Amino acid sequence: MSQHRTLFSVCSVPAEWVYPLRSAVLLEGRSDSCRFRGDDEASTLHLAVYQDERIVAVATVCREALSGSVSDAEWRLRGIAVEEGLRGYGLGRLLVKLCLDHVQKEGGRLAWCTARETARKFYELLDFVSFTPPFTLPSRAGVRFYEMHHVLPGGHGPDVD
Ligand SMILES: CC(C)(COP(=O)(O)OP(=O)(O)OC[C@H]1O[C@@H](n2cnc3c(N)ncnc32)[C@H](O)[C@@H]1OP(=O)(O)O)[C@@H](O)C(=O)NCCC(=O)NCCS
């Protein structure tokens, strides 16, 4: 009896390669807004998980200070998206861990993200916390977001006045 084994691999990719899944999963298929500030910075990391030859999960982390901060040790996690049929298998956790490893390697002390309500628990399980009330964005009416922080080893909370 032959068995088909699915092979997953993860690697860093150019920004353009994460856009299709980012658009499909996070932006309801819109491609006009799939480029984020920081995507093209040299320090930014874009990760893709491949199932055989196909990208099935993506994540990005870029250096970006929190609002009101001028710290260069704060990094933003963005565009974490796992194809629907492959959720719950640890791909999201793996991508966040690899992004945090990158932040640490680059001397970052705090990672943050804007988590939609439906993903809040996922981030909490990965030791992200939110201190402020939820907010909405003009571009995403009806969706509640939370700013969530993860302090890296040796780091501390936000450098906000
Ligand atoms: C949120 C998302 C990235 C999680 O990826 P995933 O590969 O399914 O997550 P994992 O399998 O690594 O899950 C890690 C843990 O979080 C839990 N979890 C994952 N998604 C969750 C969710 N939406 N709500 C509650 N818990 C969740 C898992 O059960 C698992 O818990 P366990 O370790 O106790 O078993 C994925 O569901 C997704 O792409 N969702 C749509 C896009 C999105 O919301 N992205 C985040 C933007 S803010």
Ligand as a Chemical Component Dictionary entry (heavy atoms), coordinates in Angstrom:
data_LIG
# 
_chem_comp.id                   LIG 
_chem_comp.type                 NON-POLYMER 
_chem_comp.pdbx_formal_charge   0 
_chem_comp.three_letter_code    LIG 
# 
loop_
_chem_comp_atom.comp_id 
_chem_comp_atom.atom_id 
_chem_comp_atom.alt_atom_id 
_chem_comp_atom.type_symbol 
_chem_comp_atom.charge 
_chem_comp_atom.model_Cartn_x 
_chem_comp_atom.model_Cartn_y 
_chem_comp_atom.model_Cartn_z 
_chem_comp_atom.pdbx_ordinal 
LIG C1  C1  C 0 -5.074 32.840 13.667 1  
LIG C2  C2  C 0 -4.279 31.839 12.831 2  
LIG C3  C3  C 0 -3.071 32.540 12.208 3  
LIG C4  C4  C 0 -3.810 30.700 13.749 4  
LIG O1  O1  O 0 -3.019 29.791 12.993 5  
LIG P1  P1  P 0 -3.092 28.205 13.274 6  
LIG O2  O2  O 0 -2.043 27.551 12.476 7  
LIG O3  O3  O 0 -4.479 27.754 13.080 8  
LIG O4  O4  O 0 -2.745 28.178 14.821 9  
LIG P2  P2  P 0 -1.987 27.006 15.626 10 
LIG O5  O5  O 0 -2.453 25.700 15.099 11 
LIG O6  O6  O 0 -0.533 27.263 15.596 12 
LIG O7  O7  O 0 -2.584 27.224 17.067 13 
LIG C5  C5  C 0 -1.797 27.512 18.210 14 
LIG C6  C6  C 0 -2.745 27.493 19.396 15 
LIG O8  O8  O 0 -3.714 28.544 19.244 16 
LIG C7  C7  C 0 -5.046 28.015 19.212 17 
LIG N1  N1  N 0 -5.774 28.818 18.239 18 
LIG C8  C8  C 0 -5.440 29.001 16.944 19 
LIG N2  N2  N 0 -6.307 29.847 16.374 20 
LIG C9  C9  C 0 -7.191 30.184 17.325 21 
LIG C10 C10 C 0 -8.317 31.047 17.329 22 
LIG N3  N3  N 0 -8.698 31.726 16.240 23 
LIG N4  N4  N 0 -9.007 31.168 18.504 24 
LIG C11 C11 C 0 -8.628 30.502 19.593 25 
LIG N5  N5  N 0 -7.541 29.689 19.658 26 
LIG C12 C12 C 0 -6.851 29.536 18.519 27 
LIG C13 C13 C 0 -4.888 26.582 18.800 28 
LIG O9  O9  O 0 -5.965 25.792 19.256 29 
LIG C14 C14 C 0 -3.583 26.208 19.490 30 
LIG O10 O10 O 0 -3.818 25.991 20.854 31 
LIG P3  P3  P 0 -3.135 24.749 21.641 32 
LIG O11 O11 O 0 -1.660 24.969 21.550 33 
LIG O12 O12 O 0 -3.687 24.876 23.014 34 
LIG O13 O13 O 0 -3.559 23.552 20.899 35 
LIG C15 C15 C 0 -5.161 31.192 11.714 36 
LIG O14 O14 O 0 -6.306 30.651 12.319 37 
LIG C16 C16 C 0 -5.599 32.170 10.633 38 
LIG O15 O15 O 0 -4.917 32.330 9.618  39 
LIG N6  N6  N 0 -6.763 32.803 10.851 40 
LIG C17 C17 C 0 -7.293 33.759 9.888  41 
LIG C18 C18 C 0 -6.411 34.985 9.760  42 
LIG C19 C19 C 0 -6.151 35.682 11.079 43 
LIG O16 O16 O 0 -7.057 35.912 11.886 44 
LIG N7  N7  N 0 -4.878 36.040 11.261 45 
LIG C20 C20 C 0 -4.460 36.802 12.416 46 
LIG C21 C21 C 0 -4.613 38.231 12.077 47 
LIG S1  S1  S 0 -4.663 39.260 13.500 48 
# 
loop_
_chem_comp_bond.comp_id 
_chem_comp_bond.atom_id_1 
_chem_comp_bond.atom_id_2 
_chem_comp_bond.value_order 
_chem_comp_bond.pdbx_ordinal 
LIG C1  C2  SING 1  
LIG C2  C3  SING 2  
LIG C2  C4  SING 3  
LIG C2  C15 SING 4  
LIG C4  O1  SING 5  
LIG O1  P1  SING 6  
LIG P1  O2  DOUB 7  
LIG P1  O3  SING 8  
LIG P1  O4  SING 9  
LIG O4  P2  SING 10 
LIG P2  O5  DOUB 11 
LIG P2  O6  SING 12 
LIG P2  O7  SING 13 
LIG O7  C5  SING 14 
LIG C5  C6  SING 15 
LIG C6  O8  SING 16 
LIG C6  C14 SING 17 
LIG O8  C7  SING 18 
LIG C7  N1  SING 19 
LIG C7  C13 SING 20 
LIG N1  C8  SING 21 
LIG N1  C12 SING 22 
LIG C8  N2  DOUB 23 
LIG N2  C9  SING 24 
LIG C9  C10 SING 25 
LIG C9  C12 DOUB 26 
LIG C10 N3  SING 27 
LIG C10 N4  DOUB 28 
LIG N4  C11 SING 29 
LIG C11 N5  DOUB 30 
LIG N5  C12 SING 31 
LIG C13 O9  SING 32 
LIG C13 C14 SING 33 
LIG C14 O10 SING 34 
LIG O10 P3  SING 35 
LIG P3  O11 DOUB 36 
LIG P3  O12 SING 37 
LIG P3  O13 SING 38 
LIG C15 O14 SING 39 
LIG C15 C16 SING 40 
LIG C16 O15 DOUB 41 
LIG C16 N6  SING 42 
LIG N6  C17 SING 43 
LIG C17 C18 SING 44 
LIG C18 C19 SING 45 
LIG C19 O16 DOUB 46 
LIG C19 N7  SING 47 
LIG N7  C20 SING 48 
LIG C20 C21 SING 49 
LIG C21 S1  SING 50 
# 
